[in-house]
């Protein structure tokens, strides 16, 4: 197919385009990876700094005092904390109900959006925002309900807007009520501070009045978000205030008497602590949240306050997560027993998408349990009993093994979040080993039981883990690595805090005794840091991307299927740079390659009409099982319904030019440039000929000389996948159209032939730099006439990228951007020149598409 005609309008800009593309390929991915790495390291730095602050502020407290304070918390206080936690999560659920009804009214049942808000927040709050945010969880639920990506983004944005409004209003109220007692704010005098707070509250009131006048839309760049009505906005603001206030109240009621001097100051400190916790990448913001609360309230030397923070973690973070686990376990059990139906069954099916992140949270929690157990003292009486049955070396190895398994579970959690089958198998094995090590290192039967139950939950969810990536090594993202690092550092801090009364000495490293628990902690810490350093170095060296998926030898059935296909471009299957998904009955195939996190099919499936839908769905299933996105590149409009039924979307890439040969001739005024080119070639002594493929090997060296000269002239390199490249094995499959001068080949093109003389096209078109200025026009004039003489119906001239895209303000953003580039991009590439060249042949234009998941083009690289 024509992809690069030899016209001066196009040639003059090709080098500029190549340089731009080269710079983009070099800079963009590296810049993105660098930003991710820097953000991750910044988060770890915040967490480490927070832990150092905690060390300084709690220097006079012992772990024994904290344990005593925990047991002294009254039962009524715990009940109040549980009540406020329930109120907070109910408000979170209300966020989504209002947001969904604003953006996509009546499209999602109330109980689905409420559960998405409540259960999603319970999971993301435990995992940490860097691992899998509430936004990602909501995406899974709402996408299953048929909500498109743009609307899901608006729903999430509206929910976030509500919570930030709540934060802003709480700050304003604090300024109005008690500005003099708020830390970190420079007071300009009570009157001015109160005036600032009152101004913020007035601004919120004005916003509500503005929303009440009519329907409003917020435009941020190219993104528009429909704002809620004044009633909806008021509901979300109230929900946000209730959420944040109830969450803060959960901690407030747990605090000892006298620890909080001002409620307004406490609310502001709480808001700042939550924000820093998000930045730190730690699960639940652990470490950064505590350090901010302790520093802001000045309660570092109060063991009752430290106990209150620990109780808050259990009540507000751990218990909602456990409730979510129990709820999913019960629903899965009932589903398997066919004991539920109707709306309840619908909810269970929708929330199946949350099982992977929930399982990741279970693995992460199990890892934290093992790590905490490894850095804290075991019960002395249990060690005495254990000494009668277990040799000391086995105890020491079990302690190290528990440390390693704990860290491994944090890593494997990443694979569970991606539905990887091997991660599920490894997690079950690690939980089993962890249970054994827990018993062998200290008879920690409670811990072993918890790990066994966690393994049982994963076994119950086994059907959700089916993905087996192809040719891909398991690698951590920078965000996940940061979360593992902050968790490990927090656990190590806990160990040093626990054993701070032990005087350090070099012999501690080599002391092996039943009561040498500080020594075991030090050795376990070294193992933990060593493994963590190895993982970090591996991530830095090997990156966080995916390895290249190697091409496979062309299956024996493929050449025959290509020969039987009416589409000429299906000959790209013979290029040798792709992999193949073959039909079990040899009716057809899909040719594909991997690009980033996507499996990309070159065109639609090749084969008989009855095989194409089966192959398309099989490719979709294969990509899903491999944990990759499904993409079909360059398909026509005929089978769009098939791809839309798959839940994919179609993005117009441009238009394809096809000449109907029955009506084509070189006569008439419109064909005058083509007649001139053909006659001039004759006058210059240049002859045209189509060599049968049996003769192609004999002229391969001549063709190579022409190709090398053409590439040198273009200062370019071979392209692949959607275009052919000069490979002897590939060209040997085709007839070759050549132009000769004095017996020497000066230009050539390999000819693609569709079955049944339906379509003919060319792929590589190359010529010597010193050839005639009309060499390409003359070559195509001769090719089209020859194809007409052979009885072909269509000559495919190939695509004109970005041609035919709408620039209407009502069109999609993709169309508007593409249309703008087509019209204004002459500085980089003459897209209109390419279309003008093909228009000389009087073609019929048909659209071609990129079929992909919604919002994919940002990710495909």
C-alpha positions, -999 to +999 in steps of 0.1 A: +000+000+000+012+035-008+027+051+023+055+074+011+051+087-025+080+104-041+066+139-044+086+170-036+059+183-012+062+154+010+100+148+007+109+183+019+095+177+053+102+140+060+136+146+076+121+171+099+094+147+109+119+119+115+140+142+138+109+152+157+098+115+161+133+105+172+134+133+199+099+123+211+109+086+214+140+095+233+126+122+256+090+114+264+093+079+279+124+088+299+108+119+312+077+100+323+098+073+340+120+099+357+090+118+371+075+085+384+108+076+400+114+110+415+078+111+429+083+077+444+116+086+460+100+119+473+073+099+489+098+075+506+117+106+517+086+120+533+080+087+551+116+084+563+116+120+576+083+113+593+097+083+610+128+103+622+104+129+636+085+101+654+118+088+668+126+122+682+092+130+696+086+096+713+121+092+727+109+087+763+081+062+756+085+025+759+065-002+741+053-015+774+037+018+783+019+019+750+006-016+754-007-007+789-024+024+775-041+004+747-056-020+773-068+010+793-090+025+765-126+023+778-151+001+758-175+031+754-148+051+737-142+023+713-179+021+705-180+058+698-150+055+675-167+026+656-199+047+653-180+077+638-162+053+614-195+040+602-208+076+597-176+085+577-179+056+554-216+062+549-207+098+538-181+084+514-208+062+499-230+093+495-202+110+474-206+085+447-244+083+447-246+121+441-217+121+416-232+093+396-266+109+395-251+141+384-229+127+356-248+096+345-283+099+360-304+067+363-276+045+347-263+029+379-284+016+408-280+035+441-268+005+459-240-001+433-226+034+435-229+034+473-210+001+476-184+014+451-178+044+473-178+026+506-160-007+497-137+010+473-125+035+499-121+007+525-097-011+501-078+019+489-075+034+524-058+002+535-036-003+505-026+033+502-033+057+473+000+049+455-009+013+451-045+014+438-065+045+444-102+047+450-104+062+415-090+030+399-114+009+419-144+030+409-133+027+373-136-011+375-171-010+390-185+017+367-169+004+336-187-029+343-220-009+344-213+005+309-202+040+320-176+054+295-142+065+306-149+102+303-180+100+325-161+078+351-134+105+352-160+131+358-176+110+386-142+106+403-134+143+398-167+154+413-161+131+443-126+145+448-140+181+444-164+173+473-137+162+497-114+192+488-144+215+494-148+199+528-111+204+535-113+240+524-145+247+545-129+231+576-098+253+572-121+283+569-142+274+599-109+269+619-098+304+609-131+319+620-134+300+653-099+299+667-071+313+644-047+320+672-043+283+682-037+268+647-001+257+641+018+263+609-003+295+601+013+329+605-013+350+623-019+385+610-042+392+639-076+376+648-096+400+628-077+395+595-076+357+600-113+355+607-119+378+576-100+353+554-120+324+568-153+342+564-144+351+528-139+315+520-172+306+534-189+334+514-172+322+483-187+287+488-221+303+493-217+323+461-207+292+442-239+274+454-260+304+443-243+304+409-250+267+405-287+272+413-293+296+384-289+269+356-269+239+346-232+247+347-202+231+330-166+235+341-140+236+313-104+228+322-084+228+290-100+204+267-119+186+294-154+196+304-172+184+335-209+190+341-212+205+376-239+194+400-269+215+407-269+236+438-289+209+456-264+182+445-234+204+453-248+211+488-254+173+493-218+166+483-204+194+505-224+181+534-213+145+527-177+157+525-179+176+558-196+146+575-169+123+561-139+144+572-155+154+605-165+119+614-131+105+605-114+132+626-140+125+654-129+088+653-094+098+664-106+127+686-127+104+709-098+080+713-074+108+724-067+111+761-081+140+781-061+171+776-043+160+745-064+182+722-065+219+732-086+232+703-111+213+682-105+237+653-068+232+655-072+195+657-094+194+626-068+213+606-040+191+618-060+161+608-065+174+573-028+181+568-019+147+582-042+130+557-026+149+528+009+140+539-001+104+543-012+103+507+020+119+495+042+094+514+030+063+494+028+043+526-003+021+529-029+042+547-002+070+550+012+051+580+041+070+596+036+104+579+000+106+593+012+097+629+041+121+628+020+150+617-006+144+644+021+140+671+040+170+660+010+192+656-005+184+689+027+180+708+018+146+723+050+127+715+057+118+752+022+108+760+018+070+757-020+073+759-020+094+728+003+069+709-022+042+720-050+063+706-033+065+672-028+027+671-064+021+680-075+046+653-055+026+628-072-006+638-107+009+639-106+032+609-082+014+586-081-023+595-117-031+605-134-016+574-109-035+552-117-067+571-154-060+568-149-057+530-131-090+529-158-108+549-185-093+527-167-105+495-161-139+510-198-143+520-210-131+486-186-154+467-197-184+489-233-177+483-228-172+446-210-205+443-239-222+461-265-204+439-282-190+470-285-154+457-303-140+427-317-108+413-302-074+423-279-091+448-264-113+422-260-083+399-240-065+427-219-096+433-210-098+396-202-061+394-180-062+424-160-092+412-138-066+396-127-055+431-115-090+441-080-085+426-073-053+446-089-068+476-067-099+473-037-076+469-047-059+501-049-093+518-014-102+507-001-068+517-018-071+551-003-106+555+031-093+547+028-065+573+017-090+599+047-112+593+071-083+592+057-068+625+060-102+641+096-105+630+106-071+645+087-074+679+095-098+708+079-132+710+063-144+742+090-158+766+068-187+778+061-199+743+098-198+735+105-220+765+080-245+753+093-243+718+129-250+730+119-285+741+109-295+705+128-273+680+166-269+676+178-234+678+191-232+642+156-240+630+143-211+652+168-187+637+161-198+601+123-196+607+128-160+620+147-150+588+122-170+567+093-150+582+110-118+574+116-128+538+081-142+533+066-110+547+085-088+522+078-113+494+040-110+501+043-072+496+058-078+462+034-106+452+005-083+460+013-064+428+007-095+407-026-102+425-038-067+416-031-076+380-050-110+382-018-130+375-022-167+380+014-173+391+011-145+417-019-163+431+000-196+433+030-179+449+008-160+474-009-193+486+026-209+490+039-178+508+009-177+532+015-214+539+052-209+546+044-179+567+021-199+589+048-226+594+075-200+602+051-182+626+048-214+646+084-224+643+098-190+655+076-184+685+044-206+686+025-176+672-006-196+666-029-166+663-006-153+635-005-187+618-043-189+619-047-155+604-023-163+575-041-197+570-074-179+567-059-154+543-047-183+521-082-198+523-097-165+511-074-165+481-083-201+474-120-191+473-112-163+448-090-185+426-112-181+395-104-144+394-067-151+387-062-164+352-038-141+335-005-155+322+015-127+305+035-137+274+072-134+274+071-109+302+091-108+334+074-096+366+085-060+374+074-035+400+062+000+393+079+029+410+048+036+430+045+000+442+082-001+451+078+031+471+049+016+490+070-015+498+099+007+509+079+029+531+062-001+547+096-018+553+110+014+568+080+018+591+083-018+603+121-014+609+113+018+629+089-002+650+116-027+657+141-001+668+114+015+689+106-018+705+143-027+713+155+008+722+162-002+757+188-028+745+223-013+746+239-017+712+271-038+710+289-056+681+284-090+697+246-086+693+250-095+656+265-129+666+245-137+697+225-169+693+203-177+722+166-184+729+162-150+746+184-131+721+154-115+704+172-082+696+199-101+678+174-119+657+157-085+649+191-071+637+198-100+615+163-100+600+167-062+593+198-068+573+180-095+553+151-071+547+172-042+536+194-064+514+164-078+495+148-044+493+181-029+479+183-057+453+147-051+442+154-014+438+186-019+419+169-043+396+141-018+389+166+009+382+186-012+358+159-031+341+132-005+343+095-010+350+083-016+315+077-048+296+102-068+277+099-073+239+076-100+227+096-120+202+081-128+168+075-164+159+081-184+128+054-180+102+030-210+107+026-233+077-011-224+071-005-187+070+008-183+034-022-203+021-047-182+041-030-150+029-033-162-007-070-169-002-077-135+014-093-108-008-075-081+012-041-073-003-027-059+029-030-093+046+004-100+030+020-083+059+016-116+077+046-128+057+069-101+070+082-123+099+079-096+126+047-108+142+031-135+163+001-154+153-031-166+170-043-195+148-078-208+144-081-244+157-096-255+124-071-236+103-098-212+090-078-181+098-054-162+121-047-130+139-013-114+134-002-092+163+027-077+183+030-061+217+033-024+222+038-014+259+008-029+277-012-037+246-015-066+222-020-049+188-035-068+159-025-057+124-059-052+109-088-074+116-085-112+117-076-129+084-097-159+072-132-170+063-162-149+073-174-174+098-140-176+115-134-138+119-158-132+148-144-162+167-108-152+161-116-116+172-131-127+204-103-153+210-078-124+206-097-103+231-097-132+255-060-139+250-051-102+257-072-102+288-056-134+301-022-119+294-031-087+314-028-066+282-051-042+264-068-053+232-060-032+201-069-037+164-049-013+142-062-002+108-095-018+103-123-008+080-159+002+088-175-032+078-169-050+111-173-021+136-204-037+153-183-067+162-156-046+179-182-024+196-198-055+210-165-063+227-167-031+247-140-014+226-142+019+210-133+031+174-110+060+168-108+073+132-072+073+120-078+087+085-090+075+051-079+048+027-078+056-011-090+028-034-092+032-072-120+014-090-101+000-120-131-006-143-135+032-146-098+041-146-079+053-176-052+078-185-075+097-207-091+131-199-078+164-185-077+150-149-052+123-159-029+146-178-001+145-152-002+107-152-001+105-191+028+130-191+048+109-165+042+076-184+053+092-218+083+109-203+096+077-189+093+062-224+112+091-238+140+087-212+143+051-222+128+037-189+108+005-194+081-010-171+078-047-163+062-069-136+085-098-127+069-130-114+079-140-079+099-169-093+124-143-108+126-122-076+156-140-061+176-135-093+173-097-091+175-094-052+209-078-052+198-051-077+168-044-056+189-042-025+212-016-042+181+005-050+167+001-015+200+011+002+203+042-020+167+052-012+172+048+025+204+068+025+186+096+006+158+096+032+183+094+061+158+068+075+156+032+086+133+003+079+097+005+093+079-027+103+046-041+115+022-020+094+047-015+065+070-039+048+108-038+050+135-050+027+139-086+037+149-111+010+126-138+025+097-114+026+101-101-010+105-135-024+068-141-018+057-114-043+059-103-079+080-072-083+072-042-106+104-027-119+115+003-140+147-003-160+170+021-177+195+006-200+188-028-184+195-015-149+167-014-123+161+022-111+129+018-092+107-011-079+077-020-059+065-053-046+030-062-055+003-075-031-025-095-048-058-102-032-077-134-039-103-135-067-088-104-083-107-083-057-078-060-048-042-052-057-017-029-039+020-023-035+041-021-004+078-011-008+083+017-034+119+027-038+140+044-065+175+056-070+181+093-061+192+102-096+161+087-112+136+107-132+116+134-113+084+117-124+095+082-116+068+075-090+039+090-110+051+069-140+054+038-120+019+040-106+004+049-140+018+018-154+009-003-124-028+008-124-031+001-161-015-033-158-038-042-129-068-032-149-056-053-177-053-083-154-089-078-144-086-065-108-115-046-094-097-022-070-062-007-066-055+002-030-033+033-028-031+031+010-040+055+038-039+093+042-034+097+080-057+121+098-077+128+066-114+132+069-115+139+107-142+163+118-132+196+134-167+204+147-168+216+183-192+187+189-167+161+177-146+140+200-113+154+213-094+128+192-111+141+160-106+177+168-069+173+176-063+151+145-081+176+123-060+205+137-028+186+130-039+177+095-047+214+087-019+231+106+008+205+107+026+214+075+056+225+094+062+189+104+046+168+076+024+176+046-005+154+054-026+172+028+002+167+003-001+130+007-038+131+001-034+154-029-009+129-045-034+101-042-063+123-053-047+124-088-059+088-093-095+096-086-099+072-057-129+065-034-121+073+002-132+050+031-124+055+068-101+033+087-099+029+125-079+021+156-100-002+177-090+000+214-103+003+250-116+037+258-089+063+265-061+041+252-041+063+228-024+080+258-009+046+268+000+029+235+036+036+227 
